[in-house]
Amino acid sequence: MDKRFCLDEKDIYILLNEVKFDQSELGKAEDEMPEILKEKIKKNVPKKIRNRMYLKIAKRGAVAAAILLVLLMGAGTVSPVLAKNIPLVNSIFEILNIKFGHYEEYMPYSQLVNKSVTDSGITITITEALADDSKLILGYIISSQSRIDNLEVVGLSRFLKVNDSTVGGGVGAGQYLDDSTFMGSDQVSYSSPGASDRLKVDLNINDILGIKGKWNFAFTVSKDELVKNSSVFTPHCKVDLPDCLVTVDKIVFSPIDTTINFSGIYKDKNISAQTRAMEPFYTWVVFDDKGIELIDRGGSWGGNTNLPEGKDFKGNAQYEKANNIPQYLTIIPCRIIHAGGGGVSIDQSGQETPLTIKTKTPGESAQKIDGHFPFELTQGKMGNLIIKDIKTANNETVVRYTAEGKAPYLQGSKLHIKNAAGEYVTPKQYIKRDEEHPNEFTMVFPALEGNQQYSVSTSRFENIDFMEELKIMIELR
């Protein structure tokens, strides 16, 4: 049993004493909590205690009361020490981890927020948060009286300020709990001066997919716990790309991920930011000293807030948490032409102007599922996927496959299943890599119906320029 969960009664009181909160808000904290959270706490606190065996039977009542009390006191900042020792009840990260993976690293560092605002028939709850020196991660719930479609595309970054400064790009994930409840997580990049370990977060939302309202939040998040457990390297290596010169400023190995921070200058100073957003963009494929590809976790490229002196842009690339710090990293730049889409430009008066993005179809290889395995799907110059088998049992379909080529994890992430109508089947669990055999993967889908025809497909990566000639090796000392 994990020793983090073996708490004596005296430990509960010690942990509660470490909670930082505004006493004036205690009385209304429970009222602000949406009914969905109240019901889940009542339902799941005793169940989690029973299933995970946190304490002996005689202690269960005290622990349940203590955890519930902590949740109700979530109006202010909660010590990361508390969150590390008492796991969140129905943590957004815990639930998202089932489908997307990698969120489990967040849970020991999550700090309770649990603030809710209701307007225009929509309740938004910020459930938890964590931060380090360059990013802020939030868990949230959006609930309404009726279903709001496409909440997967709602991003919080445009409404956020950290220490009174706007933030950079953001990435996120989420899923519907039911027809009227969506839960998600957003990660945003920030750059803010000051040595304080606490971030002042202001989130002022005025629009949810065209629904106007006022959902304002203010809270603080500590970054101390993550920062003190991170290893930082400052290599200052340069990459001369066709249209910009990029400097790798810092590489951070933290308990939740690996982050490469960079900045750069554009070679053509006359291109507008709007035009650049429509142009092909870059990403990096990174390998450790054993040649194993780091799992991409997103990031941001560009931005003009708090730029280093003499630089036109900055950004970061984020990857899976490293179990060990490698002796060196190998970075290969990839230039990507947008596969599709468009955009709008909004002027100060609110007038929208459509924008055209330069696009290129990546191409696709596909084969019908007929029960004969293995079979191979070409991915063009990148390599190929070998589908080893596809089995349906226990109400799910599991695909086992191998990627051969230049970037196995990137290649493996582009596996899809389509039904007879050509519609993609949404995975139940996204790509998972075999730790012992890093080129082998599984992906789990809802059980395929035996009386229907399905096919497996993958990208041919015709919109990606894999720039091996520009690769750099960064020694970590």
DOVEXMI-120205 format. One record per residue (C-alpha): x, y, z; residue in one letter. Coordinates in steps of 0.25 Angstrom, whole numbers, padded with zeros to 4 digits, always signed. Last residue first. Layout:
BEGIN
XYZA/...
***
This chain:
BEGIN
+0102+0075-0070R/+0092+0072-0080L/+0098+0071-0094E/+0089+0076-0105I/+0089+0069-0119M/+0084+0077-0131I/+0076+0073-0143K/+0076+0082-0155L/+0078+0071-0166E/+0067+0063-0160E/+0057+0073-0164M/+0044+0065-0164F/+0036+0073-0173D/+0021+0070-0170I/+0009+0072-0179N/+0011+0058-0186E/+0010+0051-0173F/+0004+0038-0178R/-0007+0038-0167S/-0013+0026-0162T/-0025+0017-0165S/-0032+0005-0159V/-0045+0000-0165S/-0059-0004-0160Y/-0070-0012-0166Q/-0083-0014-0157Q/-0089-0027-0152N/-0079-0029-0141G/-0081-0015-0134E/-0067-0010-0130L/-0066-0009-0115A/-0062+0005-0111P/-0048+0008-0114F/-0034+0005-0107V/-0021+0008-0113M/-0008+0000-0111T/+0006+0002-0115F/+0020-0004-0118E/+0032+0005-0122N/+0035+0007-0107P/+0037-0008-0104H/+0039-0009-0089E/+0030+0003-0086E/+0019-0001-0096D/+0013+0012-0101R/-0001+0016-0099K/-0009+0023-0109I/-0023+0028-0105Y/-0033+0021-0097Q/-0048+0020-0101K/-0044+0025-0115P/-0054+0033-0123T/-0058+0025-0136V/-0056+0033-0148Y/-0067+0034-0158E/-0064+0028-0172G/-0079+0023-0173A/-0074+0009-0172A/-0068+0012-0158N/-0054+0018-0157K/-0042+0014-0147I/-0030+0023-0146H/-0015+0022-0143L/-0008+0035-0144K/-0002+0035-0130S/+0007+0023-0134G/+0014+0031-0144Q/+0018+0042-0134L/+0022+0031-0124Y/+0031+0024-0135P/+0038+0036-0140A/+0047+0033-0152K/+0041+0019-0155G/+0034+0006-0150E/+0022+0007-0142A/+0016-0006-0135T/+0002-0009-0133Y/-0008-0015-0123R/-0023-0010-0125V/-0032-0012-0113V/-0047-0013-0115T/-0056-0011-0103E/-0069-0016-0096N/-0061-0027-0088N/-0055-0033-0101A/-0052-0029-0115T/-0038-0032-0121K/-0030-0025-0132I/-0017-0031-0135D/-0002-0028-0140K/-0005-0015-0148I/+0009-0011-0154I/+0010+0004-0155L/+0019+0010-0166N/+0031+0019-0168G/+0032+0035-0168M/+0034+0036-0183K/+0020+0031-0186G/+0012+0026-0174Q/+0010+0012-0180T/+0000+0003-0173L/+0004-0012-0171E/-0004-0024-0167F/-0003-0035-0156P/-0013-0040-0156F/-0026-0045-0164H/-0039-0042-0157G/-0045-0034-0168D/-0042-0020-0163I/-0042-0011-0176K/-0029-0004-0179Q/-0026+0010-0179A/-0014+0020-0183S/-0016+0035-0182E/-0011+0048-0189G/-0006+0059-0181P/-0015+0069-0188T/-0008+0083-0189K/-0013+0096-0184T/-0009+0111-0185K/-0019+0117-0175I/-0029+0127-0180T/-0035+0138-0171L/-0049+0143-0170P/-0051+0157-0165T/-0059+0160-0152E/-0063+0173-0147Q/-0063+0175-0132G/-0060+0190-0132S/-0045+0187-0128Q/-0043+0178-0140D/-0046+0163-0140I/-0038+0154-0150S/-0044+0141-0153V/-0039+0127-0155G/-0038+0115-0164G/-0037+0100-0164G/-0028+0089-0171G/-0016+0081-0171A/-0007+0093-0167H/+0007+0091-0172I/+0017+0086-0162I/+0031+0089-0161R/+0038+0078-0152C/+0051+0081-0144P/+0059+0070-0139I/+0064+0071-0125I/+0074+0061-0119T/+0075+0061-0104L/+0087+0058-0095Y/+0092+0050-0083Q/+0078+0046-0079P/+0071+0051-0067I/+0063+0039-0061N/+0049+0035-0061N/+0046+0047-0070A/+0032+0053-0070K/+0026+0053-0083E/+0028+0065-0093Y/+0026+0080-0094Q/+0031+0090-0104A/+0032+0104-0100N/+0031+0118-0106G/+0037+0131-0109K/+0036+0142-0120F/+0043+0154-0126D/+0055+0154-0117K/+0065+0166-0115G/+0062+0166-0100E/+0054+0154-0095P/+0039+0156-0098L/+0029+0159-0087N/+0017+0157-0096T/+0019+0155-0111N/+0015+0141-0114G/+0021+0130-0122G/+0021+0115-0121W/+0013+0108-0110S/+0013+0095-0103G/+0008+0081-0106G/+0010+0068-0098R/+0019+0060-0107D/+0024+0047-0103I/+0039+0047-0103L/+0045+0038-0114E/+0055+0027-0110I/+0069+0028-0116G/+0076+0024-0103K/+0081+0038-0100D/+0067+0043-0101D/+0059+0047-0114F/+0052+0060-0117V/+0042+0063-0129V/+0040+0078-0129W/+0029+0086-0135T/+0029+0097-0145Y/+0018+0105-0152F/+0013+0107-0167P/+0007+0121-0169E/-0006+0126-0165M/-0001+0130-0151A/+0010+0137-0158R/+0001+0146-0166T/-0006+0151-0154Q/+0007+0154-0147A/+0011+0163-0159S/+0022+0159-0168I/+0032+0171-0170N/+0043+0166-0160K/+0048+0155-0169D/+0058+0147-0162K/+0050+0145-0149Y/+0057+0145-0136I/+0056+0134-0125G/+0053+0129-0112S/+0053+0115-0105F/+0048+0107-0093N/+0049+0092-0094I/+0039+0086-0083T/+0040+0071-0078T/+0027+0067-0070D/+0020+0065-0056I/+0032+0063-0046P/+0040+0074-0053S/+0052+0073-0063F/+0054+0087-0069V/+0061+0091-0081I/+0065+0105-0083K/+0069+0116-0093D/+0068+0107-0106V/+0071+0119-0116T/+0063+0119-0130V/+0067+0127-0142L/+0056+0129-0152C/+0050+0127-0166D/+0058+0114-0171P/+0062+0109-0157L/+0076+0112-0151D/+0075+0105-0137V/+0083+0111-0126K/+0088+0104-0113C/+0087+0113-0100H/+0089+0101-0091P/+0082+0105-0078T/+0079+0093-0070F/+0068+0092-0059V/+0065+0080-0050S/+0051+0081-0043S/+0047+0077-0029N/+0048+0091-0023K/+0040+0097-0035V/+0028+0087-0033L/+0026+0090-0018E/+0028+0105-0019D/+0018+0108-0030K/+0007+0112-0021S/-0006+0116-0027V/-0015+0128-0023T/-0029+0132-0026F/-0038+0141-0034A/-0050+0137-0042F/-0060+0144-0051N/-0071+0137-0059W/-0079+0149-0065K/-0089+0145-0077G/-0090+0144-0092K/-0093+0131-0099I/-0086+0131-0112G/-0078+0119-0109L/-0076+0123-0095I/-0073+0138-0094D/-0070+0147-0083N/-0059+0140-0075I/-0050+0147-0065N/-0040+0138-0059L/-0030+0145-0050D/-0019+0137-0044V/-0008+0143-0034K/+0003+0133-0034L/+0010+0129-0021R/+0025+0126-0021D/+0029+0140-0021S/+0042+0144-0028A/+0036+0154-0038G/+0034+0156-0052P/+0023+0148-0060S/+0024+0139-0072S/+0012+0130-0074Y/+0009+0117-0082S/-0005+0112-0081V/-0011+0098-0078Q/-0025+0095-0078D/-0033+0083-0072S/-0047+0079-0075G/-0060+0074-0070M/-0073+0076-0077F/-0087+0075-0071T/-0101+0076-0079S/-0102+0063-0087D/-0094+0055-0077D/-0079+0055-0072L/-0075+0061-0085Y/-0060+0061-0088Q/-0047+0069-0087G/-0034+0073-0092A/-0025+0086-0092G/-0014+0094-0099V/-0011+0108-0096G/-0003+0120-0103G/+0003+0131-0095G/-0002+0138-0083V/-0007+0153-0080T/+0000+0159-0068S/-0007+0164-0055D/+0001+0153-0047N/-0005+0143-0056V/-0016+0148-0065K/-0026+0138-0072L/-0038+0141-0081F/-0031+0137-0094R/-0024+0125-0088S/-0037+0119-0084L/-0040+0110-0096G/-0053+0105-0101V/-0051+0095-0113V/-0055+0083-0105E/-0068+0091-0101L/-0073+0087-0115N/-0088+0086-0112D/-0095+0092-0100I/-0105+0083-0094R/-0116+0088-0085S/-0118+0094-0071Q/-0103+0096-0071S/-0090+0091-0065S/-0076+0094-0068I/-0065+0088-0059I/-0051+0092-0058Y/-0036+0087-0055G/-0026+0097-0057L/-0011+0096-0061I/-0001+0108-0060L/+0012+0109-0067K/+0026+0115-0067S/+0032+0115-0053D/+0022+0104-0048D/+0008+0103-0046A/-0004+0095-0040L/-0019+0096-0040A/-0032+0090-0035E/-0047+0091-0037T/-0050+0104-0045I/-0065+0103-0046T/-0073+0109-0057I/-0088+0109-0056T/-0097+0113-0068I/-0111+0118-0068G/-0107+0132-0072S/-0098+0133-0060D/-0093+0124-0049T/-0079+0125-0042V/-0072+0114-0035S/-0059+0113-0027K/-0054+0099-0024N/-0039+0103-0022V/-0031+0091-0017L/-0017+0090-0020Q/-0011+0079-0029S/+0003+0074-0027Y/+0001+0060-0024P/-0010+0059-0035M/-0002+0065-0047Y/+0006+0052-0050E/-0007+0045-0051E/-0011+0053-0063Y/-0001+0045-0072H/-0013+0037-0079G/-0023+0042-0088F/-0036+0034-0084K/-0033+0029-0070I/-0025+0041-0067N/-0036+0050-0070L/-0043+0045-0057I/-0031+0046-0048E/-0028+0060-0054F/-0042+0065-0051I/-0040+0060-0037S/-0052+0053-0032N/-0048+0054-0017V/-0034+0060-0018L/-0023+0052-0012P/-0019+0055+0003I/-0004+0055+0005N/+0000+0063-0008K/-0012+0072-0007A/-0008+0076+0008L/+0006+0078+0004V/+0002+0086-0008P/-0004+0096+0003S/-0018+0101-0001V/-0020+0115-0006T/-0034+0121-0003G/-0049+0117-0005A/-0045+0102-0003G/-0050+0101+0011M/-0062+0092+0007L/-0052+0082+0001L/-0043+0082+0013V/-0056+0079+0022L/-0060+0068+0013L/-0046+0061+0014I/-0046+0063+0029A/-0060+0057+0031A/-0056+0045+0022A/-0043+0043+0030V/-0050+0044+0044A/-0061+0034+0040G/-0051+0024+0034R/-0042+0023+0046K/-0047+0011+0053A/-0047+0003+0040I/-0032+0005+0038K/-0027+0015+0029L/-0025+0018+0014Y/-0031+0005+0010M/-0033+0009-0005R/-0046+0003-0007N/-0052+0007+0006R/-0047+0021+0007I/-0051+0023-0008K/-0065+0018-0005K/-0067+0027+0007P/-0062+0040+0000V/-0070+0036-0013N/-0084+0038-0011K/-0084+0050-0002K/-0073+0056-0010I/-0080+0053-0023K/-0093+0059-0018E/-0086+0072-0014K/-0079+0073-0027L/-0091+0072-0036I/-0099+0082-0027E/-0089+0093-0030P/-0080+0098-0019M/-0083+0113-0016E/-0092+0110-0005D/-0082+0102+0002E/-0072+0113+0002A/-0081+0123+0007K/-0078+0122+0022G/-0063+0120+0020L/-0061+0132+0012E/-0058+0142+0023S/-0047+0132+0028Q/-0039+0134+0016D/-0031+0121+0014F/-0017+0115+0016K/-0018+0100+0020V/-0005+0095+0028E/-0014+0093+0041N/-0022+0083+0033L/-0010+0075+0030L/-0005+0074+0045I/-0020+0071+0049Y/-0020+0059+0039I/-0006+0055+0043D/-0011+0053+0058K/-0022+0043+0053E/-0011+0035+0047D/-0009+0035+0032L/-0005+0023+0023C/-0008+0029+0009F/+0005+0034+0005R/+0011+0020+0009K/+0005+0014-0004D/+0000+0000+0000M/
***
